[in-house]
Amino acid sequence: MSGVALKIGLTGGLGSGKSTVAARFASHGIEIVDTDAIARKLAASGGVAVPALRAAFGESVIAADGGLDRPRMRALAFADPVARARLESILHPLIETEGLRRCSAARSPYVVIDVPLLAETGRWRGYCDRICVVDCPRALQIARAATRDGHSQDETEAILAAQASRETRLSIADDIIDNSNTLDALQARVDALHTLYLALAAATPSASRAKSPNSRPE
């Protein structure tokens, strides 16, 4: 795969602030490959995944505009592991193909691949030179989800239970961003990692895994 040599996998649980972190990297001119955005495009009206989704799940999951009815599909996949596996078998290969195409086309010094389920599926780990995890305490995740998405505590707890544990996510991290403090502190941490990644990118002529001592907050 051509394109930039250094690829950073970015992940974090519900309410961790991963999107804010991605936006900060983008403010430095770094290209973000957003796998959620790719999934939405694939399943939108006219998207290449829609025929397979219709064949697998029927018209009941297709919205009036011809795209995937995301709330209905989300509820089905959350309640039925078989349906979730079928959905993933359709979307994940397509997301991977488009995501890798965007990585190859990227022209920033390094690229950030935003993968919400990086710890859960492991699908993208082989493509990432480093993994950056956005972390905060569970209680803060619940509070943020309630404010941002209007979820009840029970709803949020159910979503968190379906995701990788905090410990599992941290165990795959090369770099950790603690998002339990102020926005200024978060941005300063991202800026410090940006400086590190620029240095690693300059020293990484190929796609070999870029390693420096793990960058973890004290």
C-alpha positions in Angstrom: 0.0 0.0 0.0 1.5 3.3 -1.1 0.8 6.7 0.4 2.1 7.9 3.8 4.3 5.5 5.7 3.0 6.2 9.2 -0.5 5.2 10.1 -2.0 5.9 13.5 -5.0 3.9 14.6 -7.3 6.1 16.8 -9.9 4.6 19.0 -11.9 5.2 22.2 -15.1 4.1 23.8 -18.5 5.8 23.9 -18.2 9.4 25.2 -14.4 9.2 25.3 -13.9 12.3 23.2 -12.4 10.6 20.2 -14.1 12.8 17.7 -12.6 15.9 19.5 -9.2 14.4 19.3 -9.6 13.6 15.6 -10.6 17.1 14.9 -7.5 18.4 16.7 -5.3 16.2 14.6 -7.1 17.5 11.5 -6.5 21.1 12.6 -2.8 20.4 12.1 -3.4 19.4 8.5 -3.4 15.6 9.2 -5.8 13.6 7.1 -8.3 11.5 9.0 -9.7 8.3 7.6 -13.0 8.1 9.5 -14.3 4.5 9.2 -17.7 5.5 10.7 -18.2 8.1 8.0 -17.2 5.6 5.3 -19.8 3.2 6.7 -22.5 5.8 6.6 -21.7 6.6 3.0 -21.7 3.0 2.0 -25.1 2.5 3.5 -26.7 5.8 2.4 -29.1 6.1 -0.5 -27.3 4.9 -3.5 -24.4 3.4 -1.5 -22.7 0.3 -2.7 -23.6 -1.7 0.4 -27.4 -1.1 0.1 -28.2 -4.0 -2.2 -26.4 -6.5 0.0 -28.1 -5.1 3.1 -31.5 -5.3 1.5 -30.9 -8.9 0.4 -29.6 -9.9 3.9 -32.2 -8.1 6.1 -35.2 -7.2 3.9 -37.0 -4.0 3.2 -37.7 -3.5 6.9 -34.2 -2.0 7.3 -34.4 0.3 4.3 -35.5 3.9 4.9 -37.8 5.9 2.8 -34.9 7.5 1.0 -33.5 4.2 -0.1 -30.6 4.1 2.4 -30.2 2.0 5.5 -32.5 2.7 8.3 -29.7 3.1 10.8 -31.7 3.2 14.1 -33.6 0.1 13.1 -30.5 -1.7 12.0 -28.7 -0.7 15.1 -31.5 -2.0 17.3 -31.5 -5.3 15.4 -27.8 -5.8 15.5 -27.6 -4.9 19.2 -30.3 -7.5 20.0 -29.2 -10.3 17.7 -25.5 -11.4 17.6 -26.2 -13.3 14.3 -27.6 -10.2 12.7 -24.7 -8.2 13.9 -22.2 -10.7 12.5 -24.0 -10.6 9.1 -24.0 -6.8 9.1 -20.3 -6.8 9.8 -19.6 -9.4 7.1 -21.2 -7.0 4.6 -19.8 -3.7 5.7 -16.4 -4.4 7.1 -14.7 -5.5 3.9 -16.1 -2.6 2.0 -15.0 -0.2 4.8 -11.6 -1.7 4.7 -11.2 -1.3 1.0 -12.3 2.3 1.0 -10.3 3.2 4.1 -7.1 1.7 2.6 -7.7 3.6 -0.6 -8.0 6.8 1.3 -4.8 6.0 3.2 -3.0 5.4 -0.1 -4.3 8.8 -1.4 -3.3 10.7 1.8 -0.6 13.4 1.5 -0.2 14.6 5.1 3.0 13.6 6.9 1.0 10.8 8.6 -2.6 9.6 8.6 -5.0 9.0 11.5 -7.4 6.1 11.0 -10.4 6.6 13.2 -11.7 3.2 14.1 -14.3 3.0 17.0 -14.1 -0.8 17.2 -10.4 -1.2 16.8 -10.1 -3.1 20.1 -13.2 -5.2 19.5 -12.5 -6.5 15.9 -8.8 -6.1 15.5 -9.4 -5.8 11.8 -7.4 -2.6 11.4 -4.5 -3.3 13.8 -2.3 -4.9 11.1 -2.5 -1.7 9.1 -1.6 0.6 12.0 1.9 1.5 12.9 0.8 2.8 16.3 -2.4 2.7 18.2 -3.7 5.8 20.1 -6.4 5.3 22.7 -8.6 8.1 24.0 -9.4 7.3 27.6 -11.6 8.6 30.4 -13.4 7.0 33.5 -16.6 5.1 32.9 -18.6 7.6 34.9 -17.5 10.4 32.7 -18.4 8.3 29.6 -21.9 7.8 30.9 -22.4 11.5 31.7 -21.1 12.6 28.3 -23.3 10.1 26.5 -26.4 11.4 28.4 -25.5 15.0 27.5 -24.6 14.4 23.9 -27.0 11.6 22.8 -29.7 11.8 25.4 -29.1 8.2 26.5 -30.3 7.0 29.8 -27.8 5.5 32.2 -29.2 2.0 31.5 -28.9 2.6 27.7 -25.4 3.8 28.0 -24.4 0.9 30.3 -25.8 -1.5 27.7 -23.8 0.1 24.9 -20.6 0.1 27.1 -21.1 -3.6 28.0 -21.1 -4.4 24.3 -17.8 -2.6 23.7 -14.4 -3.7 24.7 -13.6 -3.0 28.3 -11.5 0.0 29.2 -8.7 -2.4 30.3 -8.7 -4.2 27.0 -8.6 -1.0 25.0 -5.7 0.3 27.1 -3.8 -2.9 26.6 -3.5 -2.4 22.9 -2.4 1.3 23.2 1.0 2.6 22.2 -0.2 6.1 23.2 -2.9 7.1 25.6 -4.8 10.4 25.6 -6.4 11.1 29.0 -9.6 13.0 28.4 -10.7 13.4 32.0 -9.6 17.0 32.4 -10.0 20.2 30.5 -10.2 20.8 26.7 -7.0 22.8 27.0 -5.3 19.7 28.5 -6.7 17.5 25.9 -5.5 19.7 23.1 -2.0 20.0 24.6 -1.7 16.2 24.8 -2.8 15.9 21.1 -0.3 18.5 20.1 2.5 16.7 21.9 1.6 13.5 20.1 1.4 15.3 16.8 5.0 16.4 17.4 6.0 12.8 18.2 4.2 11.5 15.1 5.9 14.0 12.8 9.3 12.9 14.1 8.3 9.2 13.6 7.0 9.9 10.2 10.2 11.6 9.2 12.1 8.6 10.3 9.8 6.0 8.8 10.6 5.4 5.1 8.4 2.3 4.8 5.3 0.8 6.4 7.3 -1.0 9.1 5.8 -0.6 12.5 7.0 2.7 14.0 8.1 2.3 17.6 9.4 4.6 20.2 8.9 4.2 23.9 5.2 4.0 24.6 3.8 7.5 25.1 1.6 7.1 28.2 0.8 9.9 30.6 2.4 9.6 34.0 
